[in-house]
Amino acid sequence: MTKFTDLGLNASVLRAVLEGGYEDMTPIQKQAIPVVLDGKDLIGVAQTGTGKTAAFSLPLIQKLLTGEGKRAPKGARALILAPTRELAIQIAENIQAYAKYLHLRTTLVYGGASPKPQIKAMAPGVDILIATPGRLLDLMNQKFINLSQVEYLVLDEADRMLDMGFIRDIQKIIAQLPKSRQTLLFSATMPTTVLKLANSILNNPHRIDVAPAATTAEKVDQHVLLVPKGRKRELLAHVLKDESLSRVLIFTRTKHGANKVAKQLDQLGISSGAIHGNKSQNARQKALNDFRTGETRTLVATDVAARGIDVDGVTHVINFEIPNEPESYVHRIGRTARAGAAGASLSFCDHDERGFLRDIEKTIRQQVPVLEDHPFHLEGIANAPASQDNDSGNNGRRGAPNRRAGSGRQKPNNRPSGQPKSQRSRPNSGGGQRNQRRQAVSA
Ligand code: AMP
């Protein structure tokens, strides 16, 4: 079964799906949809970009249509929990698109916005409630929401929810749901904390793993640019001179850093928006929409705020700062090269971040080639102790493509298939270059 037409979906749902341009199912959809339709609990190890939202929402809609449950005041028949407002909104938008020819009631409950309209929307009861845990629990505690009739529970991006400290809220919410329900849990990674949660809330689940981190990362043409910390802003200005970087998502580690980069882009006359936790929901949504429609060329984001960003055609992800968690790196670069498109990532790495980079390379089980062709490369090298350079496992001789940042995005990586990493070609790696590097290191 590879096509949506094979699933026996309700004709109105199928019509909306086909109108949305979907034809073939993605791997997670092929595996998950029949299991969910069959009424089984499910663990899906999958990231955003794999089509996981449709993988759970299409069978969920189908089951809501064919099931006998009814909406109850203040209640929901299906509850979808997501870690961030952005992801919750994204899921709601997808569900609204799939259910556009149906009369299902769907609503959103999340923090950072007035609770009044949310309470009002919940009063008559809904079919599908998409919520972030904190606000949901708050409204449950105030008796504005009653989830004693929930038939279906979905936890999306469970690993991130736990990272964000939502475990207690989630447990309290689930304690108020009926025991007999169907539960689906999706997570990009499966650390023991998530497995423990899964074991405590799922009943004999079917497990599906798609796109392990390394596979997703393989699709993105990744490079690292060595640069002193104090030169990153100039490097950013330099790489953005290349107009092939047309829709660029820039990541910083902190909200403050995101603001600073956005301000710098403004000064350079490069249209940008910023999303992070200190921005109001409206401001975040506007920045995201402007980026999505191409009104702005760049969007600066922190990891948490960027969860759930689903923008087609992101040409480049720039890691202005290297994340200290390898999983964040995988998530960040997974915002490009979506749905089979080409995508590239450029990671600005200063001396202090080399340890993070090594951890990332271990996680993705591949070396990220160094892009030497930029004005700050030798300064970046000079900044690092020689021993660090040798730590990379091949005497510091990483593959370095001889081209400008951003060009040649079509190639998934620079390594001909089957060629071991240690023998990777290094077009720009003549002896002269190496000597230059040694001089710089010992300078
Ligand atoms: P997700 O992983 O749910 O965030 O989905 C990633 C993107 O792929 C979204 O823009 C979806 O609309 C799109 N998508 C999901 N399933 C399919 C499909 N079977 N065919 C084409 N696009 C899809």
Residues whose N, C-alpha, C, O or C-beta is under 5 A from the ligand:
A	BS01	AMP	G21 Y22 E23 D24 M25 T26 Q47 T48 G49 T50 G51 K52 T53 A54 D310 A339
